[in-house]
Amino acid sequence: MASAESHQGTAPRAGQPHIVIIGCGFGGLETAKALAGEAVSVTLIDRTNHHLFQPLLYQVATAGLSAPSIAAPTRHLFRDQANLTTLMGEVTHIDLAARTVALRSGQVLPYDRLVVAAGATHSYFGHDDWAAHAPGLKTLEDAFEIRRRILLAFEAAEREEDPVRRAALMNFVVIGAGPTGVEMAGTMAEIARHTLPGEFRRIDPAQARVMLVEGGPRVLLAMPDELSEKARQQLEKLGVEVRLNARVTGIDAGGLWIESATGQPAPDLARHRIESGCMVWAAGVAASPLGRLLAAQLPEGDALIDRAGRVKVTPELTLPGHPEVAVVGDLAAAMSHVPGKEPRPVPGVSPGAKQMGRCVAANIRRTLRGEPVQAFRYSDYGNLATIGRNAAVVDLATPMGHWRFSGYFAWLFWLFAHVYFLIGFRNRTVVMIDWASAYFSFQRQARVVAGGEPAAHPDA
């Protein structure tokens, strides 16, 4: 575990409440920032040394951006926040009765208030062995591995003598048609058709097949029907083969098996085999194991955990019976409480995590001042997703209603919105330069991988 810098002591300041925040994602980051200047001692713990802008992680996986463009060192972000200590470490236990947090290093930290923003990981729906063959995308390590697999699949195809195996190596499959899956598939098609042609001698990268496999009836299920259909059309225009109502039943080193969602024969889905040189999992997420650890210490037990492993919290985003412990972000099964309206679930998106973090920080300040805490209210700004070059869909919520549009102007809106929310001026500048260069040149300059030659195809 990394030690704290000299101006950041690891012990809480005497006489000040000690706030421990687990996780430096959007929820944890916003909580910590909102406590700047307060008479509290804050300790921020994360397994990595950086905050990651996850909405653009797929750009690293597809060689469009380098890692520093979307990741900022945590210590640098909080270098001027004197009341905050950053620690790099993994939380292994939380003791609610003793009010302590234990790290893998053996260090135990006491807390007066705890904010758990540990996020989520991949869910393979009980088939964890699939992870070795179809990695998901949650961390920089995941992005590097996916980028490596994409590029090495083309390298393996270039040296493959057998035309059947060569074609299989150039089959790219993305499983799951949520925002990450749609963005990955569209960008992979762009790489094959615009970036790589002319760089190989024995293969034509433009002949690669990019398939998007979705178990549901349409892509982007969180979007309105008309935008979902627009997204599908734009994907197919980019060259992506969209397979709907297709359920994955098996994945191995050489490919995957799919069938119709009902198990009934369909034209090409009934136990259909797809050989593939690169598969990416974007079909499901599961909350951090810390959620179950917390629930196990409460009388309600598993009743506090939903199907995705998220913790059911109070309207104030705290654990039932433990107002000193808040849960935010992807780990929280939170509801938005607006007076006069029925509570509604908060979607697992970055604006929700940010708003939860700010709400929790505001309630901590209210508690310190002896004021009553307030229930969480989520402001829904809508959804947006990019499909590829000049292609995106936007569902924008405004006081005057929803604005729904797609195509080139939606793509511009998506681009500027993501640049605006990036952390740090340098990141915004670098991303704009990289995107402008890629737009006009069709090139992706982060196409560097480590390691030796690609492995042989399993059927070789």
C-alpha positions in Angstrom: 0.0 0.0 0.0 1.3 3.4 -0.8 2.1 5.7 2.1 0.6 9.1 2.4 2.6 12.1 1.4 4.3 14.2 4.1 1.5 16.8 4.3 -1.1 14.2 4.6 -0.9 12.3 7.9 -2.7 8.9 8.1 -4.1 9.6 11.5 -7.3 11.7 11.9 -6.9 15.2 13.3 -7.5 15.4 17.0 -10.9 16.6 17.9 -12.3 16.4 14.4 -14.8 13.8 13.1 -13.1 11.2 10.9 -14.8 10.5 7.6 -13.6 7.4 5.7 -14.6 7.2 2.0 -14.1 3.9 0.2 -13.7 4.2 -3.6 -12.6 7.1 -5.8 -15.1 6.7 -8.6 -17.6 9.4 -9.3 -19.5 9.0 -6.0 -16.5 8.9 -3.8 -14.8 11.8 -5.6 -17.8 14.1 -5.3 -18.2 13.3 -1.6 -14.6 14.1 -0.9 -14.6 17.3 -2.9 -17.8 18.5 -1.3 -16.2 18.2 2.2 -13.3 20.5 1.4 -13.0 23.3 3.9 -15.1 21.5 6.6 -13.8 20.9 10.1 -13.4 17.1 9.5 -10.6 14.7 8.7 -11.2 12.8 5.5 -9.5 9.6 4.5 -10.1 8.5 0.9 -9.2 4.8 0.1 -9.0 3.2 -3.3 -7.3 0.1 -4.8 -5.7 2.3 -7.5 -3.9 5.6 -7.4 -6.2 7.4 -9.9 -9.7 8.5 -10.7 -11.0 7.0 -13.9 -13.5 8.6 -16.3 -15.2 5.4 -17.1 -17.5 6.7 -19.9 -14.5 7.0 -22.1 -12.7 3.8 -21.0 -13.8 2.1 -24.3 -11.7 4.7 -26.1 -8.6 3.4 -24.4 -9.6 -0.2 -25.2 -10.0 0.7 -28.9 -6.7 2.7 -29.1 -8.4 6.1 -29.5 -7.0 7.6 -26.3 -4.1 6.9 -24.0 -4.7 6.2 -20.4 -3.6 9.6 -18.9 -6.2 11.3 -21.1 -9.1 9.8 -19.0 -7.3 9.1 -15.6 -6.0 11.6 -13.1 -3.8 10.8 -10.1 -5.9 11.0 -6.9 -3.2 12.7 -4.9 -2.9 15.4 -7.6 -6.6 16.0 -7.6 -6.6 16.6 -3.8 -3.2 18.2 -3.4 -4.8 21.4 -2.2 -7.4 19.8 0.1 -5.7 20.0 3.5 -8.3 18.0 5.4 -8.0 14.9 3.1 -5.6 11.9 3.2 -5.4 9.6 0.2 -4.5 6.0 0.7 -3.9 3.3 -1.9 -5.2 0.0 -0.5 -7.9 -2.6 -0.7 -10.6 -2.8 1.9 -11.1 -6.4 3.1 -13.5 -5.9 6.1 -15.8 -3.3 7.6 -16.8 -3.8 11.2 -20.1 -1.8 11.8 -20.1 -2.5 15.5 -16.5 -1.3 16.1 -16.7 1.3 13.4 -13.5 0.3 11.7 -12.2 -0.4 8.2 -9.5 -3.0 7.7 -7.1 -3.0 4.7 -5.3 -5.9 3.1 -2.1 -4.5 4.4 -3.3 -5.1 8.0 -4.0 -1.4 8.8 -7.2 -0.7 10.6 -8.8 2.7 10.4 -11.5 3.9 12.8 -14.3 6.1 11.5 -17.0 8.4 12.7 -18.8 8.5 9.4 -18.3 6.0 6.5 -19.1 6.4 2.9 -18.9 3.2 0.8 -18.6 4.0 -2.9 -16.8 0.8 -4.0 -18.6 0.6 -7.4 -19.3 -2.6 -9.4 -17.5 -5.3 -11.3 -18.4 -7.7 -14.1 -21.2 -10.2 -13.8 -21.1 -13.4 -15.9 -24.4 -14.7 -14.4 -22.8 -17.7 -12.7 -20.3 -18.4 -15.5 -17.2 -16.8 -14.1 -15.0 -19.1 -16.3 -16.2 -17.1 -19.3 -14.1 -14.1 -18.0 -10.9 -15.6 -19.3 -12.2 -15.7 -22.9 -14.4 -12.5 -22.9 -13.0 -9.8 -20.6 -15.3 -7.0 -19.4 -14.4 -3.3 -19.3 -14.3 -1.6 -15.9 -10.6 -0.8 -15.2 -7.5 0.4 -17.2 -6.2 -3.1 -16.9 -9.3 -4.4 -18.7 -8.9 -1.7 -21.4 -5.3 -2.6 -22.0 -6.2 -6.3 -22.3 -9.1 -5.7 -24.7 -6.9 -3.5 -26.9 -4.3 -6.2 -26.9 -6.7 -8.8 -28.0 -8.2 -6.7 -30.7 -4.9 -5.8 -32.3 -3.3 -9.3 -31.8 -6.3 -10.9 -33.5 -5.4 -9.0 -36.7 -1.8 -10.0 -36.2 -2.7 -13.6 -35.9 -4.9 -13.5 -39.0 -2.0 -12.0 -41.0 0.2 -15.0 -40.3 -2.6 -17.7 -40.5 -2.3 -19.9 -43.6 -5.7 -21.6 -43.3 -8.5 -19.4 -44.8 -11.2 -20.8 -42.5 -9.2 -20.1 -39.3 -8.1 -16.7 -40.7 -11.8 -15.7 -41.1 -12.5 -16.9 -37.6 -9.7 -14.8 -36.2 -11.3 -11.8 -37.9 -14.7 -12.3 -36.2 -15.1 -9.8 -33.3 -18.0 -10.3 -30.9 -19.3 -7.8 -28.3 -21.8 -9.4 -25.9 -24.4 -7.0 -24.5 -25.9 -4.0 -26.3 -26.0 -1.4 -23.5 -24.0 1.8 -23.9 -20.6 0.1 -23.5 -21.4 -2.7 -25.9 -22.8 -0.3 -28.5 -19.8 2.0 -28.3 -17.3 -0.9 -28.4 -18.9 -2.5 -31.4 -19.2 0.7 -33.4 -15.6 1.7 -32.7 -14.3 -1.8 -33.5 -16.0 -1.6 -36.9 -14.5 1.8 -37.5 -11.0 0.4 -36.7 -11.4 -2.4 -39.1 -12.8 -0.3 -42.0 -11.0 3.0 -41.6 -7.9 2.7 -39.4 -6.2 -0.5 -40.4 -6.7 -1.0 -44.2 -3.4 -0.7 -46.1 -1.3 -1.8 -43.1 -1.5 -5.5 -43.8 -0.3 -7.5 -46.8 -2.1 -10.9 -46.5 -5.5 -9.8 -45.0 -8.0 -7.0 -45.6 -9.0 -5.7 -42.2 -12.1 -4.2 -43.8 -13.4 -7.8 -44.3 -13.5 -8.3 -40.5 -17.0 -9.1 -39.0 -18.0 -7.2 -36.0 -21.1 -8.7 -34.2 -23.1 -7.3 -31.4 -25.0 -10.0 -29.5 -28.0 -8.9 -27.3 -30.3 -11.1 -25.3 -33.1 -8.6 -25.4 -35.4 -7.4 -28.2 -33.4 -4.1 -28.9 -30.2 -2.3 -28.3 -29.9 0.4 -25.6 -32.9 -0.8 -23.6 -32.8 2.3 -21.4 -33.4 4.5 -24.4 -36.9 5.2 -25.9 -37.9 2.8 -28.7 -37.3 5.3 -31.5 -33.8 6.1 -30.4 -33.0 2.4 -29.9 -34.1 1.7 -33.4 -32.0 4.7 -34.7 -29.0 3.3 -32.8 -29.5 -0.1 -34.4 -29.7 1.4 -37.9 -26.5 3.5 -37.3 -24.6 0.4 -36.1 -25.6 -1.5 -39.2 -24.6 1.4 -41.4 -21.2 1.3 -39.8 -20.9 -2.4 -40.6 -21.9 -4.0 -37.3 -24.0 -7.2 -37.4 -26.7 -6.7 -34.7 -28.1 -10.0 -33.3 -31.1 -9.4 -31.0 -33.0 -12.0 -28.8 -29.7 -14.0 -28.8 -28.7 -15.5 -25.5 -25.1 -16.6 -24.9 -25.0 -20.2 -23.6 -21.3 -20.9 -23.7 -17.9 -19.3 -24.3 -14.6 -20.9 -24.8 -11.2 -19.9 -26.2 -12.3 -20.3 -29.8 -15.7 -18.7 -29.8 -19.2 -18.8 -28.3 -22.6 -20.5 -28.5 -25.8 -18.5 -28.8 -29.5 -19.4 -29.0 -32.8 -17.6 -29.0 -34.0 -16.1 -25.7 -37.0 -18.5 -25.6 -34.9 -21.6 -26.5 -37.1 -22.1 -29.6 -35.4 -22.4 -33.0 -34.8 -19.2 -34.9 -33.3 -18.8 -38.4 -29.7 -18.7 -37.2 -29.8 -18.6 -33.4 -30.7 -22.1 -32.3 -27.6 -23.3 -30.6 -25.5 -21.4 -33.2 -21.7 -21.4 -32.9 -19.6 -18.3 -33.7 -15.9 -18.8 -34.0 -14.1 -15.6 -32.9 -10.6 -14.2 -32.4 -11.7 -11.6 -29.9 -14.8 -11.5 -27.6 -15.7 -8.6 -25.2 -18.2 -8.9 -22.4 -20.6 -6.0 -21.9 -23.7 -7.8 -20.7 -23.9 -7.4 -17.0 -22.5 -5.9 -13.8 -22.4 -6.9 -10.2 -22.0 -4.6 -7.2 -18.8 -4.8 -5.0 -18.7 -7.7 -2.5 -18.5 -5.0 0.2 -22.3 -4.7 -0.1 -22.9 -8.3 1.0 -20.3 -7.8 3.8 -22.3 -4.8 5.1 -25.7 -6.6 4.8 -24.4 -9.7 6.6 -23.9 -7.6 9.8 -27.5 -6.3 9.9 -30.7 -8.0 11.0 -32.2 -7.7 7.5 -29.3 -9.6 6.0 -29.8 -10.6 2.4 -33.1 -8.7 2.3 -31.0 -5.6 1.9 -29.3 -6.9 -1.2 -31.0 -6.8 -4.7 -30.3 -9.2 -7.5 -27.2 -7.3 -8.7 -25.8 -7.2 -5.1 -26.6 -3.6 -4.5 -27.5 -2.4 -1.0 -31.0 -1.1 -0.4 -30.5 2.2 1.5 -32.7 4.6 3.3 -34.0 7.8 1.6 -30.9 9.5 3.0 -28.6 6.9 1.4 -27.6 5.3 4.7 -27.7 1.8 6.0 -30.9 0.9 7.9 -30.1 1.3 11.6 -26.7 2.8 10.8 -27.0 6.5 9.9 -23.3 6.9 10.2 -22.7 4.7 7.1 -23.7 5.9 3.7 -23.6 3.9 0.4 -23.4 5.7 -3.0 -22.9 5.0 -6.6 -23.2 1.6 -8.3 -23.2 -0.1 -4.9 -26.5 1.6 -3.8 -30.0 0.5 -4.8 -31.2 4.0 -4.2 -34.5 5.7 -4.8 -35.2 9.3 -5.6 -37.6 10.9 -3.2 -39.4 14.0 -4.6 -42.3 15.4 -2.4 -45.7 14.5 -3.9 -44.3 11.8 -6.2 -43.7 8.1 -5.9 -40.1 7.2 -5.2 -38.3 6.0 -8.3 -35.1 4.0 -8.8 -31.9 5.9 -9.5 -30.1 4.6 -12.7 -26.6 3.4 -12.4 -25.0 6.3 -14.4 -22.3 8.8 -13.4 -24.7 11.7 -12.8 -26.5 9.6 -10.3 -23.3 8.7 -8.5 -22.2 12.3 -8.4 -25.5 13.6 -7.1 -25.5 10.9 -4.4 -22.0 11.9 -3.3 -23.0 15.5 -3.0 -26.1 14.6 -1.1 -24.2 12.5 1.4 -21.6 15.3 2.0 -24.4 17.8 2.5 -26.0 15.6 5.1 -22.7 15.1 6.9 -22.4 18.9 7.1 -26.0 19.1 8.4 -25.4 16.5 11.0 -22.3 18.4 12.3 -24.3 21.5 12.6 -27.2 19.8 14.4 -29.6 20.2 11.4 -31.9 17.5 10.1 -30.7 15.4 7.1 -32.6 15.4 3.8 -33.7 12.6 1.5 -32.0 12.2 -1.8 -33.5 13.7 -5.0 -32.2 12.7 -8.3 -32.2 15.1 -11.2 -32.5 13.1 -14.5 -30.7 14.8 -17.4 -31.4 12.0 -19.8 -29.2 9.5 -21.6 -26.8 9.6 -24.5 -24.6 7.1 -26.3 -22.2 7.2 -29.2 -22.3 4.6 -31.9 -19.3 5.7 -34.0 -18.1 8.3 -36.4 -20.8 11.0 -36.7 -23.3 8.7 -35.1 -24.9 8.9 -31.7 -28.3 9.1 -29.9 -29.4 11.7 -27.3 -32.4 11.6 -25.0 -32.1 15.0 -23.2 -34.4 15.8 -20.3 -35.2 19.5 -19.9 -37.9 21.5 -18.0 -39.6 21.8 -21.3 -39.6 18.0 -21.9 -37.4 15.5 -23.7 -35.3 16.4 -26.7 -34.5 13.3 -28.7 -32.2 13.3 -31.7 -29.6 11.2 -33.4 -26.9 11.3 -36.0 -24.2 13.9 -36.5 -25.5 16.6 -34.1 -26.1 14.0 -31.4 -22.5 12.9 -31.9 -21.3 16.5 -31.5 -23.4 16.9 -28.4 -22.0 13.6 -27.0 -18.4 14.7 -27.7 -18.6 18.2 -26.1 -20.6 16.8 -23.1 -17.9 14.2 -22.3 -15.0 16.7 -22.8 -16.8 19.1 -20.4 -17.0 16.6 -17.6 -13.5 15.3 -17.9 -11.3 16.0 -14.8 -8.6 18.6 -15.4 -7.8 21.1 -18.2 -5.0 19.0 -19.5 -7.3 16.0 -20.0 -9.8 18.1 -21.9 -7.1 19.6 -24.2 -5.4 16.3 -24.9 -8.7 14.5 -25.7 -9.8 17.3 -28.0 -6.5 17.2 -29.9 -6.5 13.4 -30.1 -10.1 13.3 -31.3 -9.6 16.0 -33.9 -6.5 14.2 -35.2 -8.4 10.9 -35.4 -11.4 12.4 -37.1 -9.4 13.9 -40.0 -6.8 11.2 -40.3 -8.9 8.1 -39.3 -5.8 7.0 -37.3 -5.7 5.8 -33.7 -2.2 6.5 -32.3 -2.5 4.4 -29.1 -2.1 1.1 -31.0 0.8 -0.2 -28.9 0.7 -3.5 -27.1 3.2 -5.4 -25.0 4.0 -9.1 -25.1 5.1 -11.5 -27.8 3.4 -12.8 -30.9 -0.3 -13.8 -30.8 -1.1 -17.3 -29.6 -2.2 -19.9 -32.1 -5.9 -20.4 -32.7 -7.3 -23.3 -30.6 -8.2 -25.3 -33.7 -4.8 -25.0 -35.2 
